[in-house]
Amino acid sequence: MAGRLTPRVVDFLDKAELTALLGEPLPADNEARAQTLREQLSGYVASRKDDNWPMPTTRLSRRSKATGW
């Protein structure tokens, strides 16, 4: 599963959603679209690197007693 996030996102979204996410001109094939998305995510992470770092130590996934989720 490692390295499959961006191809899976590209496969899931339709052309209009990909254009909104990646901009125009939209890369021609899904591999190029996944690479563009990967680069955008990497740039975003780099720009936010110092924001709220280190990560909070509280757990983010506490299950609700009512729903079990």
N, C-alpha and C positions, 0 to 999 in steps of 0.2 A: 504494500500500500504506500510505502514511502515514495515521495516524489509524484504522486498521482492527484494531488489536490487541484492544481490548475487545469489539467486535462479534463478532470471530472466536472469542474465548474463550466468550462467551455462547452462540453458535451451537453450539459443540462440546460444552459441558457439558449434562447432563440436569438436570431440575428439582430433584432431591435434591441434586446437587452445587452447583447455583446457590444453593439455600437455605442450604447449609452455608457457602458463600463470602460471600453477601450478607446473610444473615440474614432473619428474617421481620418483617413481611410482605414477600414477594417482589414486586418491582415487576411490574406487569401485563404489559408488553410488552418485547420484546427491546431496543428502543431505550432505554427507561427503565432496564433492567437494565445495559446497557452504560454508561450515564451514571453509575449508582451504582458500578459497578466502577471506572470512570475516577476518580471522586471518592475512592474508597477507596485506589486506587493512589497518587494524588496526595498524599493525607494521609500515607500510609506513607512515601513518598519525602521529604516535608517533615520528618517526624519523625526520619528517618535521615540528614538532609543533612550533619550534622557528623561522623557516624561514619565513621572511616577515609577522610577526605577530605583531600587529593586521592586519586584512585584509584591503586592500585599501578601501577607502570610495567612490571611483568613481563607477559609474554604469557600469556593464559589458554588459548589454543587450540593448544597444541603437538601436532603429530601424532605418534602412536605409530609407531615404526619397524616394529613387527610387523604392525599392522593397516592402516597408511596413514591412520588417522583421527586 
